[in-house]
Protein backbone atom coordinates (compact mmCIF):
# COMPACT_ATOMS: atom_id res chain seq x y z
CA UNK A 1 0.00 0.00 0.00
CA UNK A 2 1.24 3.50 -0.84
CA UNK A 3 2.25 5.50 2.24
CA UNK A 4 -0.15 8.28 1.24
CA UNK A 5 -3.06 5.83 1.03
CA UNK A 6 -2.15 4.33 4.39
CA UNK A 7 -1.97 7.78 5.97
CA UNK A 8 -5.35 8.77 4.52
CA UNK A 9 -6.96 5.57 5.84
CA UNK A 10 -5.44 6.04 9.30
CA UNK A 11 -6.75 9.60 9.51
CA UNK A 12 -10.14 8.33 8.30
CA UNK A 13 -10.11 5.70 11.03
CA UNK A 14 -9.38 8.39 13.62
CA UNK A 15 -12.30 10.48 12.34
CA UNK A 16 -14.65 7.49 12.48
CA UNK A 17 -13.41 6.59 15.95
CA UNK A 18 -14.27 10.06 17.21
CA UNK A 19 -17.66 9.94 15.51
CA UNK A 20 -18.40 6.56 17.07
CA UNK A 21 -17.29 7.24 20.63
CA UNK A 22 -16.80 10.94 21.30
CA UNK A 23 -19.23 13.13 19.33
CA UNK A 24 -22.81 13.68 20.57
CA UNK A 25 -25.46 14.58 18.03
CA UNK A 26 -25.93 18.20 19.25
CA UNK A 27 -22.23 18.97 18.60
CA UNK A 28 -22.96 19.90 14.99
CA UNK A 29 -19.74 21.79 14.31
CA UNK A 30 -17.52 18.89 15.37
CA UNK A 31 -19.78 16.36 13.65
CA UNK A 32 -19.79 18.27 10.36
CA UNK A 33 -16.05 18.83 10.53
CA UNK A 34 -15.24 15.14 11.05
CA UNK A 35 -17.65 14.03 8.33
CA UNK A 36 -16.16 16.61 5.96
CA UNK A 37 -12.68 15.28 6.75
CA UNK A 38 -13.76 11.68 6.19
CA UNK A 39 -15.53 12.60 2.96
CA UNK A 40 -12.57 14.59 1.65
CA UNK A 41 -10.25 11.65 2.28
CA UNK A 42 -12.77 9.26 0.70
CA UNK A 43 -12.91 11.42 -2.43
CA UNK A 44 -9.12 11.62 -2.57
CA UNK A 45 -8.74 7.86 -2.20
CA UNK A 46 -11.13 7.28 -5.09
CA UNK A 47 -9.41 9.88 -7.27
CA UNK A 48 -5.97 8.36 -6.61
CA UNK A 49 -7.12 4.83 -7.45
CA UNK A 50 -6.84 3.01 -4.15
CA UNK A 51 -6.36 -0.67 -5.14
CA UNK A 52 -9.55 -2.70 -4.90
CA UNK A 53 -8.28 -5.34 -2.46
CA UNK A 54 -6.88 -2.72 -0.14
CA UNK A 55 -10.10 -0.76 -0.36
CA UNK A 56 -12.17 -3.83 0.51
CA UNK A 57 -10.02 -4.55 3.54
CA UNK A 58 -10.22 -0.91 4.63
CA UNK A 59 -14.01 -0.94 4.23
CA UNK A 60 -14.24 -3.92 6.60
CA UNK A 61 -11.85 -2.52 9.20
CA UNK A 62 -13.51 0.91 9.22
CA UNK A 63 -16.85 -0.78 9.92
CA UNK A 64 -15.43 -2.98 12.67
CA UNK A 65 -14.36 0.19 14.51
CA UNK A 66 -18.03 0.72 15.36
CA UNK A 67 -18.75 -2.79 16.62
CA UNK A 68 -19.25 -2.09 20.38
CA UNK A 69 -20.37 1.54 19.99
CA UNK A 70 -23.87 2.69 20.89
CA UNK A 71 -25.38 4.85 18.11
CA UNK A 72 -24.68 8.47 19.01
CA UNK A 73 -26.32 10.19 16.03
CA UNK A 74 -29.68 8.38 16.07
CA UNK A 75 -32.00 7.23 18.83
CA UNK A 76 -34.10 5.02 16.55
CA UNK A 77 -32.42 1.92 18.00
CA UNK A 78 -34.45 2.33 21.19
CA UNK A 79 -37.61 1.68 19.18
CA UNK A 80 -35.86 -1.23 17.47
CA UNK A 81 -35.22 -2.72 20.90
CA UNK A 82 -38.77 -2.01 22.07
CA UNK A 83 -40.24 -3.89 19.12
CA UNK A 84 -37.67 -6.66 19.50
CA UNK A 85 -38.43 -7.19 23.19
CA UNK A 86 -42.14 -7.42 22.44
CA UNK A 87 -41.57 -9.93 19.66
CA UNK A 88 -39.12 -12.04 21.68
CA UNK A 89 -41.79 -12.35 24.38
CA UNK A 90 -44.42 -13.49 21.90
CA UNK A 91 -46.26 -10.17 21.49
CA UNK A 92 -47.25 -8.51 18.20
CA UNK A 93 -45.23 -5.27 17.93
CA UNK A 94 -47.79 -3.77 15.53
CA UNK A 95 -50.72 -4.12 17.87
CA UNK A 96 -50.19 -1.35 20.42
CA UNK A 97 -48.47 2.02 20.62
CA UNK A 98 -45.76 2.26 23.30
CA UNK A 99 -47.80 4.81 25.27
CA UNK A 100 -50.61 2.24 25.51
CA UNK A 101 -48.24 -0.19 27.25
CA UNK A 102 -45.92 1.95 29.33
CA UNK A 103 -47.04 5.59 29.16
CA UNK A 104 -48.39 7.54 32.14
CA UNK A 105 -51.96 6.86 30.99
CA UNK A 106 -51.34 3.36 29.67
CA UNK A 107 -54.51 1.33 29.23
CA UNK A 108 -52.65 -2.01 28.97
CA UNK A 109 -49.68 -2.11 31.32
CA UNK A 110 -46.86 -4.34 30.08
CA UNK A 111 -45.33 -7.03 32.26
CA UNK A 112 -41.95 -6.80 30.49
CA UNK A 113 -39.79 -4.83 32.91
CA UNK A 114 -37.27 -3.75 30.27
CA UNK A 115 -39.98 -1.81 28.43
CA UNK A 116 -40.79 0.40 31.40
CA UNK A 117 -37.17 1.57 31.57
CA UNK A 118 -36.94 1.92 27.79
CA UNK A 119 -40.12 3.94 27.29
CA UNK A 120 -38.72 7.41 28.25
CA UNK A 121 -36.00 7.05 25.59
CA UNK A 122 -38.35 6.48 22.66
CA UNK A 123 -38.66 9.29 20.09
CA UNK A 124 -42.07 8.13 18.83
CA UNK A 125 -44.01 6.63 21.74
CA UNK A 126 -47.35 7.80 20.32
CA UNK A 127 -47.00 6.07 16.94
CA UNK A 128 -47.52 2.47 15.88
CA UNK A 129 -44.47 0.63 14.60
CA UNK A 130 -43.70 1.18 10.92
CA UNK A 131 -40.89 -1.39 10.62
CA UNK A 132 -41.80 -4.28 8.28
CA UNK A 133 -41.41 -7.99 9.16
CA UNK A 134 -37.77 -8.52 8.12
CA UNK A 135 -36.78 -5.65 10.42
CA UNK A 136 -38.95 -7.10 13.18
CA UNK A 137 -37.31 -10.51 12.79
CA UNK A 138 -33.89 -8.89 13.20
CA UNK A 139 -35.05 -6.89 16.23
CA UNK A 140 -36.58 -9.99 17.79
CA UNK A 141 -33.46 -12.09 17.23
CA UNK A 142 -31.20 -9.42 18.72
CA UNK A 143 -33.51 -9.00 21.73
CA UNK A 144 -33.63 -12.77 22.24
CA UNK A 145 -29.83 -12.97 22.16
CA UNK A 146 -29.41 -10.01 24.55
CA UNK A 147 -32.67 -9.61 26.50
CA UNK A 148 -31.22 -7.41 29.25
CA UNK A 149 -28.27 -5.73 27.55
CA UNK A 150 -28.64 -2.62 25.42
CA UNK A 151 -25.09 -2.93 24.11
CA UNK A 152 -25.54 -6.62 23.43
CA UNK A 153 -28.66 -5.83 21.39
CA UNK A 154 -26.77 -3.20 19.39
CA UNK A 155 -23.82 -5.52 18.72
CA UNK A 156 -26.15 -8.30 17.54
CA UNK A 157 -27.90 -5.96 15.09
CA UNK A 158 -24.58 -4.56 13.90
CA UNK A 159 -23.19 -8.03 13.18
CA UNK A 160 -26.30 -8.78 11.12
CA UNK A 161 -25.87 -5.56 9.15
CA UNK A 162 -22.15 -6.27 8.64
CA UNK A 163 -23.03 -9.66 7.19
CA UNK A 164 -25.51 -7.95 4.86
CA UNK A 165 -22.84 -5.44 3.80
CA UNK A 166 -20.43 -8.31 3.10
CA UNK A 167 -23.06 -9.91 0.86
CA UNK A 168 -23.64 -6.53 -0.80
CA UNK A 169 -19.92 -6.25 -1.53
CA UNK A 170 -19.87 -9.67 -3.19
CA UNK A 171 -23.00 -9.03 -5.24
CA UNK A 172 -21.85 -5.55 -6.24
CA UNK A 173 -18.52 -6.85 -7.50
CA UNK A 174 -20.19 -9.71 -9.37
CA UNK A 175 -22.73 -7.43 -11.04
CA UNK A 176 -20.17 -4.81 -12.03
CA UNK A 177 -18.09 -7.53 -13.68
CA UNK A 178 -21.16 -9.06 -15.35
CA UNK A 179 -22.15 -5.70 -16.83
CA UNK A 180 -18.61 -4.95 -17.95
CA UNK A 181 -18.07 -2.06 -15.55
CA UNK A 182 -14.96 -1.37 -13.42
CA UNK A 183 -15.08 -3.46 -10.21
CA UNK A 184 -13.29 -0.65 -8.37
CA UNK A 185 -16.58 1.28 -8.55
CA UNK A 186 -17.69 -0.89 -5.61
CA UNK A 187 -15.52 1.31 -3.40
CA UNK A 188 -17.80 4.27 -4.18
CA UNK A 189 -20.32 2.58 -1.91
CA UNK A 190 -18.19 0.49 0.43
CA UNK A 191 -15.93 3.36 1.53
CA UNK A 192 -18.62 6.05 1.49
CA UNK A 193 -18.73 7.92 4.84
CA UNK A 194 -22.52 8.24 4.88
CA UNK A 195 -22.88 4.49 4.32
CA UNK A 196 -20.41 3.68 7.09
CA UNK A 197 -21.78 6.18 9.60
CA UNK A 198 -25.50 5.73 8.98
CA UNK A 199 -25.75 2.01 8.25
CA UNK A 200 -23.01 0.47 10.36
CA UNK A 201 -22.86 3.22 12.98
CA UNK A 202 -26.52 4.18 13.36
CA UNK A 203 -27.99 0.74 12.50
CA UNK A 204 -30.27 1.78 9.67
CA UNK A 205 -31.58 -1.05 7.53
CA UNK A 206 -31.05 0.52 4.11
CA UNK A 207 -27.99 -1.75 4.05
CA UNK A 208 -30.25 -4.79 4.07
CA UNK A 209 -32.50 -3.23 1.41
CA UNK A 210 -29.54 -2.67 -0.89
CA UNK A 211 -28.38 -6.26 -0.42
CA UNK A 212 -31.80 -7.66 -1.37
CA UNK A 213 -32.12 -5.33 -4.38
CA UNK A 214 -28.74 -6.45 -5.72
CA UNK A 215 -29.73 -10.06 -5.11
CA UNK A 216 -32.91 -9.48 -7.12
CA UNK A 217 -30.91 -7.94 -9.98
CA UNK A 218 -28.39 -10.79 -9.95
CA UNK A 219 -31.13 -13.42 -10.07
CA UNK A 220 -33.15 -11.66 -12.77
CA UNK A 221 -30.05 -11.17 -14.92
CA UNK A 222 -29.66 -14.96 -14.84
CA UNK A 223 -33.27 -15.47 -15.93
CA UNK A 224 -34.46 -16.67 -12.51
CA UNK A 225 -37.70 -14.71 -12.33
CA UNK A 226 -39.30 -16.55 -9.40
CA UNK A 227 -36.20 -16.26 -7.21
CA UNK A 228 -35.92 -12.59 -8.19
CA UNK A 229 -39.50 -12.02 -7.04
CA UNK A 230 -38.66 -13.61 -3.70
CA UNK A 231 -35.63 -11.34 -3.32
CA UNK A 232 -37.74 -8.25 -4.02
CA UNK A 233 -40.25 -9.44 -1.42
CA UNK A 234 -37.44 -9.52 1.15
CA UNK A 235 -36.48 -5.97 0.19
CA UNK A 236 -40.09 -4.75 0.45
CA UNK A 237 -40.50 -6.53 3.79
CA UNK A 238 -37.50 -4.53 5.03
CA UNK A 239 -38.55 -1.13 3.65
CA UNK A 240 -41.59 -0.48 1.49
CA UNK A 241 -39.73 1.85 -0.90
CA UNK A 242 -38.40 -0.92 -3.24
CA UNK A 243 -41.96 -1.31 -4.57
CA UNK A 244 -41.04 1.62 -6.83
CA UNK A 245 -38.97 -0.76 -8.96
CA UNK A 246 -42.05 -2.62 -10.22
CA UNK A 247 -42.88 -0.34 -13.21
CA UNK A 248 -39.27 -0.61 -14.36
CA UNK A 249 -39.54 -4.39 -14.58
CA UNK A 250 -42.54 -4.44 -16.92
CA UNK A 251 -40.51 -4.17 -20.15
CA UNK A 252 -37.61 -6.25 -18.83
CA UNK A 253 -39.57 -9.41 -18.09
CA UNK A 254 -41.30 -11.61 -20.67
CA UNK A 255 -44.92 -12.51 -19.99
CA UNK A 256 -44.23 -15.98 -18.52
CA UNK A 257 -41.57 -14.36 -16.32
CA UNK A 258 -44.08 -11.76 -15.16
CA UNK A 259 -46.29 -14.53 -13.82
CA UNK A 260 -43.49 -16.35 -12.00
CA UNK A 261 -42.05 -13.13 -10.63
CA UNK A 262 -45.41 -11.77 -9.42
CA UNK A 263 -46.48 -15.07 -7.88
CA UNK A 264 -43.22 -15.46 -5.96
CA UNK A 265 -43.40 -11.84 -4.81
CA UNK A 266 -46.95 -12.32 -3.51
CA UNK A 267 -46.27 -15.68 -1.84
CA UNK A 268 -43.12 -14.54 -0.03
CA UNK A 269 -44.74 -11.28 1.08
CA UNK A 270 -47.72 -13.24 2.40
CA UNK A 271 -45.39 -15.59 4.27
CA UNK A 272 -43.44 -12.69 5.80
CA UNK A 273 -46.44 -10.59 6.79
CA UNK A 274 -48.62 -13.59 7.62
CA UNK A 275 -47.54 -14.10 11.26
CA UNK A 276 -48.53 -10.49 12.02
CA UNK A 277 -51.54 -10.27 9.74
CA UNK A 278 -54.69 -8.84 11.27
CA UNK A 279 -57.12 -6.00 10.71
CA UNK A 280 -55.21 -4.06 13.37
CA UNK A 281 -51.95 -4.47 11.43
CA UNK A 282 -53.48 -2.98 8.27
CA UNK A 283 -55.17 -0.17 10.18
CA UNK A 284 -52.16 0.73 12.33
CA UNK A 285 -49.60 0.69 9.51
CA UNK A 286 -52.07 2.70 7.44
CA UNK A 287 -52.28 5.30 10.23
CA UNK A 288 -48.50 5.51 10.47
CA UNK A 289 -48.05 5.89 6.70
CA UNK A 290 -50.77 8.51 6.63
CA UNK A 291 -48.95 10.44 9.35
CA UNK A 292 -45.68 10.12 7.43
CA UNK A 293 -47.05 11.61 4.21
CA UNK A 294 -49.35 14.17 5.83
CA UNK A 295 -47.47 15.34 8.94
CA UNK A 296 -43.71 14.68 8.88
CA UNK A 297 -41.27 17.06 7.22
CA UNK A 298 -37.48 17.16 7.43
CA UNK A 299 -34.66 18.16 5.09
CA UNK A 300 -36.96 18.42 2.07
CA UNK A 301 -36.19 20.33 -1.11
CA UNK A 302 -38.94 21.04 -3.66
CA UNK A 303 -41.60 20.35 -1.06
CA UNK A 304 -40.37 23.27 1.06
CA UNK A 305 -40.72 25.59 -1.93
CA UNK A 306 -44.24 24.36 -2.64
CA UNK A 307 -45.07 24.58 1.07
CA UNK A 308 -43.98 28.21 1.15
CA UNK A 309 -46.16 28.98 -1.86
CA UNK A 310 -49.09 27.20 -0.22
CA UNK A 311 -48.67 29.18 3.00
CA UNK A 312 -48.54 32.42 1.03
CA UNK A 313 -51.76 31.55 -0.79
CA UNK A 314 -53.79 30.02 2.06
CA UNK A 315 -52.11 31.14 5.27
CA UNK A 316 -51.42 27.65 6.64
CA UNK A 317 -49.27 24.57 6.00
CA UNK A 318 -50.72 22.46 3.17
CA UNK A 319 -48.72 19.29 3.95
CA UNK A 320 -51.87 17.17 4.34
CA UNK A 321 -52.57 17.72 0.63
CA UNK A 322 -49.05 18.24 -0.69
CA UNK A 323 -47.51 15.09 0.79
CA UNK A 324 -49.86 12.60 -0.91
CA UNK A 325 -49.91 14.68 -4.10
CA UNK A 326 -46.13 14.62 -4.41
CA UNK A 327 -46.10 10.87 -3.73
CA UNK A 328 -48.59 10.38 -6.58
CA UNK A 329 -46.39 12.53 -8.80
CA UNK A 330 -43.50 10.16 -8.07
CA UNK A 331 -45.66 7.18 -9.03
CA UNK A 332 -46.61 8.90 -12.29
CA UNK A 333 -42.94 9.67 -12.91
CA UNK A 334 -42.09 5.99 -12.47
CA UNK A 335 -44.69 4.95 -15.03
CA UNK A 336 -43.48 7.61 -17.48
CA UNK A 337 -39.85 6.55 -17.04
CA UNK A 338 -40.78 2.90 -17.58
CA UNK A 339 -42.72 3.76 -20.75
CA UNK A 340 -40.07 6.01 -22.31
CA UNK A 341 -36.88 4.20 -21.32
CA UNK A 342 -34.79 3.37 -24.35
CA UNK A 343 -33.48 -0.19 -24.71
CA UNK A 344 -34.21 -1.34 -21.16
CA UNK A 345 -31.95 -4.15 -19.95
CA UNK A 346 -30.75 -5.55 -16.65
CA UNK A 347 -27.55 -3.56 -17.05
CA UNK A 348 -29.53 -0.30 -17.26
CA UNK A 349 -31.96 -1.11 -14.43
CA UNK A 350 -29.75 0.44 -11.70
CA UNK A 351 -29.58 3.70 -13.64
CA UNK A 352 -33.36 3.79 -14.13
CA UNK A 353 -34.01 3.04 -10.47
CA UNK A 354 -31.45 5.67 -9.48
CA UNK A 355 -33.35 8.30 -11.47
CA UNK A 356 -36.71 7.22 -10.03
CA UNK A 357 -35.48 7.25 -6.43
CA UNK A 358 -33.87 10.63 -7.05
CA UNK A 359 -37.24 11.98 -8.18
CA UNK A 360 -38.86 10.47 -5.08
CA UNK A 361 -36.40 12.09 -2.68
CA UNK A 362 -36.50 15.45 -4.43
CA UNK A 363 -40.28 15.47 -3.97
CA UNK A 364 -40.38 13.86 -0.51
CA UNK A 365 -41.42 15.73 2.62
CA UNK A 366 -38.82 13.87 4.71
CA UNK A 367 -35.25 13.00 3.66
CA UNK A 368 -33.07 11.69 6.47
CA UNK A 369 -29.41 11.21 5.48
CA UNK A 370 -29.53 7.40 5.62
CA UNK A 371 -32.31 7.36 3.05
CA UNK A 372 -29.65 8.24 0.46
CA UNK A 373 -27.60 5.04 0.87
CA UNK A 374 -29.43 3.22 -1.99
CA UNK A 375 -28.64 6.15 -4.30
CA UNK A 376 -24.94 5.75 -3.52
CA UNK A 377 -25.20 2.02 -4.20
CA UNK A 378 -27.00 2.43 -7.53
CA UNK A 379 -24.64 5.19 -8.67
CA UNK A 380 -21.84 2.58 -8.79
CA UNK A 381 -23.42 1.37 -12.05
CA UNK A 382 -23.25 4.84 -13.66
CA UNK A 383 -20.72 7.62 -14.07
CA UNK A 384 -22.92 10.08 -12.15
CA UNK A 385 -21.42 11.91 -9.17
CA UNK A 386 -24.41 13.73 -7.68
CA UNK A 387 -25.42 10.91 -5.31
CA UNK A 388 -21.89 10.81 -3.89
CA UNK A 389 -21.91 14.58 -3.41
CA UNK A 390 -25.39 14.41 -1.84
CA UNK A 391 -24.13 11.81 0.62
CA UNK A 392 -21.47 14.31 1.69
CA UNK A 393 -23.58 17.44 2.07
CA UNK A 394 -26.48 15.61 3.75
CA UNK A 395 -24.65 16.06 7.06
CA UNK A 396 -25.89 19.66 7.01
CA UNK A 397 -29.31 18.33 8.03
CA UNK A 398 -27.86 17.42 11.44
CA UNK A 399 -27.83 21.13 12.27
CA UNK A 400 -31.48 20.65 13.29
CA UNK A 401 -30.38 18.61 16.33
CA UNK A 402 -28.29 21.34 17.95
CA UNK A 403 -31.18 21.97 20.34
CA UNK A 404 -34.02 19.81 21.64
CA UNK A 405 -36.45 21.92 19.61
CA UNK A 406 -35.09 20.30 16.41
CA UNK A 407 -35.31 23.51 14.39
CA UNK A 408 -34.01 23.31 10.84
CA UNK A 409 -31.73 25.95 9.38
CA UNK A 410 -33.35 26.48 6.00
CA UNK A 411 -30.29 28.31 4.69
CA UNK A 412 -28.27 25.12 5.21
CA UNK A 413 -31.04 23.08 3.58
CA UNK A 414 -30.95 25.46 0.61
CA UNK A 415 -27.16 25.14 0.41
CA UNK A 416 -27.39 21.34 0.46
CA UNK A 417 -29.85 21.14 -2.41
CA UNK A 418 -28.23 23.90 -4.43
CA UNK A 419 -25.01 21.88 -4.49
CA UNK A 420 -26.84 18.62 -5.23
CA UNK A 421 -28.91 20.05 -8.08
CA UNK A 422 -25.88 21.78 -9.58
CA UNK A 423 -23.93 18.50 -9.70
CA UNK A 424 -27.01 16.65 -10.99
CA UNK A 425 -27.34 19.13 -13.87
CA UNK A 426 -23.61 18.80 -14.55
CA UNK A 427 -23.96 15.02 -14.69
CA UNK A 428 -26.74 15.37 -17.25
CA UNK A 429 -24.82 17.91 -19.33
CA UNK A 430 -21.72 15.70 -19.40
CA UNK A 431 -23.73 12.62 -20.35
CA UNK A 432 -23.07 10.71 -17.14
CA UNK A 433 -26.75 9.82 -16.86
CA UNK A 434 -27.58 9.54 -20.55
CA UNK A 435 -26.73 5.86 -20.75
CA UNK A 436 -24.21 3.22 -19.91
CA UNK A 437 -20.50 3.74 -19.70
CA UNK A 438 -18.90 3.09 -23.10
CA UNK A 439 -17.19 -0.07 -21.89
CA UNK A 440 -20.47 -1.75 -20.96
CA UNK A 441 -21.68 -4.52 -23.20
CA UNK A 442 -24.97 -5.73 -21.69
CA UNK A 443 -25.77 -9.40 -22.05
CA UNK A 444 -29.07 -10.42 -23.61
CA UNK A 445 -31.96 -10.64 -21.20
CA UNK A 446 -32.20 -14.00 -19.51
CA UNK A 447 -28.54 -14.79 -20.33
Buried (B, 14 or more C-beta within 10 A) or exposed (E): EEEEBEEBBEBBBBBBBBBBEEBEBEBBEBBBBBBBBBBBBBBBBBEEEBEBEBBBEBBBEBBEBBEEBBBBBBBBBBBBBBBBBBBBBEBBBBBBBBBBBBBEEBEEEBEBEBBBEBBEBBEBBEBBBBBBBBBBBBBBBBBBBBBEEBEBBBBBBBEBBBEBBBBBBBBBBBBBEBBBBEBBBBBBBBBBBBBBBBBBBBBBBBBBBBBBBBBBBBBBBBBBBBBBBBBBBBBBBBBBBBBBBBBBBEEBBEEEBBBBBBEBBEBBBEEBBEEBBEEBBEEBBEBBBEBBBBEEBBBBBBBBEBBEEBEEEEEEBBBEEBBBEBBEBBBEBBBEBBEEBEEBBBBBBBBBBBBBBBBBBBBBBBBBBBBBBBBBBBBBBBBBBBBBBBBBBBBBBBBBBBEEEEEBBEEBBBEBBEBBBEBBEBBEEEEBBBBBBEEBEBBEBBE
